[in-house]
Amino acid sequence: MRLALDSNLLIYAAGVNGLARKADTLAILEGLVEDTEVLIPAQALGELFTVLVRKGGLERTEARAIALDWAKTHDVIHTTAEVMRDAIDLASAHRLQVWDAVMLAAAAAADCTLLLSEDFQDGFAWRGVTVRNPFVTLA
């Protein structure tokens, strides 16, 4: 199975929203099935960098290193012109934020079947990708 991670999981894994959320996120990531291929949309790396600097208070070089570590250990889904067009269509049709739609459009372009994210309704499906909020059972 191929799945994509939204930026909120990367941000939580970095500990920005507290140690409890970090622990939950790391447990979710460690609990993924062994044959799962985890991909990261390029958009998620940019959002991670921005949050680490703005909210996390990290120096840009440290935030860069954290974001690029994800890119070293996981395949990155590029935001192509086609992904952006699809995201704009998706955002228009479903009243989504365009940057959230980019995550889903990128996951679809990479043939993922799952996107882990808090930014959509749990179970929302589009072009073969189902969005799951991995924290709903933890609440």
C-alpha positions as CSV (number, residue, x, y, z in Angstrom):
1,M,0.0,0.0,0.0
2,R,1.1,3.5,-0.7
3,L,0.1,6.3,1.6
4,A,0.9,10.0,1.9
5,L,1.5,12.0,5.1
6,D,0.0,15.5,5.5
7,S,2.2,18.2,7.1
8,N,0.4,18.0,10.5
9,L,1.8,14.5,11.1
10,L,5.3,15.8,10.3
11,I,4.8,18.8,12.5
12,Y,3.6,16.7,15.4
13,A,6.4,14.2,15.0
14,A,8.8,17.1,15.4
15,G,7.2,17.9,18.8
16,V,5.8,21.3,17.9
17,N,2.4,20.6,19.5
18,G,3.7,19.0,22.7
19,L,5.2,15.7,23.8
20,A,1.9,13.8,24.1
21,R,1.0,14.6,20.5
22,K,4.5,13.7,19.4
23,A,4.3,10.4,21.2
24,D,0.9,9.6,19.6
25,T,2.2,10.5,16.1
26,L,5.3,8.5,16.4
27,A,3.3,5.5,17.6
28,I,1.0,5.9,14.6
29,L,4.0,6.1,12.2
30,E,5.7,3.1,13.9
31,G,2.5,1.1,13.7
32,L,2.2,1.3,9.9
33,V,2.2,-2.0,8.2
34,E,5.7,-3.1,7.2
35,D,4.9,-3.2,3.5
36,T,3.5,0.3,3.5
37,E,5.3,2.8,1.2
38,V,5.1,6.2,2.9
39,L,5.4,9.3,0.6
40,I,5.6,12.9,1.5
41,P,4.0,15.7,-0.7
42,A,6.5,18.5,-1.3
43,Q,3.9,20.9,0.0
44,A,4.1,19.1,3.4
45,L,7.9,19.7,3.6
46,G,7.3,23.5,3.0
47,E,4.6,23.6,5.6
48,L,6.8,21.7,8.1
49,F,9.7,24.2,7.5
50,T,7.4,27.2,8.0
51,V,5.8,25.9,11.2
52,L,9.1,24.8,12.7
53,V,10.5,28.4,12.2
54,R,7.3,30.4,13.1
55,K,5.7,28.3,15.8
56,G,8.5,26.1,16.9
57,G,11.0,28.9,17.1
58,L,13.8,26.9,15.4
59,E,16.6,28.5,13.4
60,R,16.1,28.2,9.7
61,T,19.1,25.8,9.3
62,E,17.7,23.5,12.0
63,A,14.2,23.5,10.4
64,R,15.8,22.9,7.0
65,A,17.6,19.9,8.3
66,I,14.4,18.4,9.8
67,A,12.4,18.9,6.6
68,L,15.2,17.5,4.5
69,D,15.6,14.4,6.7
70,W,12.0,13.5,5.8
71,A,12.9,13.9,2.1
72,K,16.0,11.7,2.6
73,T,14.0,8.8,4.1
74,H,10.8,9.0,2.1
75,D,10.0,9.6,-1.6
76,V,8.7,13.1,-2.2
77,I,5.6,13.7,-4.4
78,H,6.3,16.7,-6.5
79,T,3.8,19.5,-6.9
80,T,3.5,19.6,-10.7
81,A,1.4,21.9,-12.8
82,E,-1.1,19.0,-13.2
83,V,-1.2,18.5,-9.4
84,M,-1.9,22.2,-8.9
85,R,-4.7,22.2,-11.5
86,D,-6.3,19.2,-9.9
87,A,-6.0,20.8,-6.5
88,I,-7.7,24.0,-7.7
89,D,-10.5,22.0,-9.2
90,L,-10.8,19.9,-6.0
91,A,-10.8,23.0,-3.8
92,S,-13.4,24.6,-6.0
93,A,-15.7,21.6,-6.2
94,H,-15.5,20.7,-2.5
95,R,-14.9,24.1,-0.8
96,L,-11.4,23.1,0.5
97,Q,-8.4,25.2,1.2
98,V,-6.2,25.0,-1.9
99,W,-3.1,23.9,0.1
100,D,-5.0,21.1,1.7
101,A,-6.2,20.1,-1.8
102,V,-2.6,20.0,-3.0
103,M,-1.9,17.3,-0.5
104,L,-4.8,15.2,-1.8
105,A,-4.1,15.8,-5.4
106,A,-0.4,14.9,-5.0
107,A,-1.4,11.7,-3.2
108,A,-3.7,10.8,-6.1
109,A,-1.0,11.6,-8.6
110,A,1.4,9.2,-6.8
111,D,-1.2,6.4,-6.8
112,C,-1.6,6.5,-3.0
113,T,-4.7,4.8,-1.6
114,L,-4.5,6.7,1.8
115,L,-3.7,10.2,3.0
116,L,-3.2,10.6,6.7
117,S,-4.5,14.1,7.6
118,E,-6.5,16.1,10.1
119,D,-7.5,18.6,7.5
120,F,-10.4,16.8,5.8
121,Q,-13.4,15.0,6.9
122,D,-12.3,11.5,8.0
123,G,-13.2,9.1,5.2
124,F,-13.3,11.7,2.4
125,A,-12.4,10.0,-0.8
126,W,-11.2,11.4,-4.1
127,R,-9.7,9.7,-7.1
128,G,-8.9,6.5,-5.3
129,V,-7.4,8.2,-2.2
130,T,-9.2,8.0,1.1
131,V,-8.3,10.5,3.8
132,R,-8.0,9.1,7.3
133,N,-7.5,11.2,10.5
134,P,-5.3,8.9,12.5
135,F,-6.1,10.7,15.7
136,V,-9.9,10.2,15.7
137,T,-9.6,6.9,17.8
138,L,-7.2,8.6,20.2
139,A,-9.6,11.4,21.1
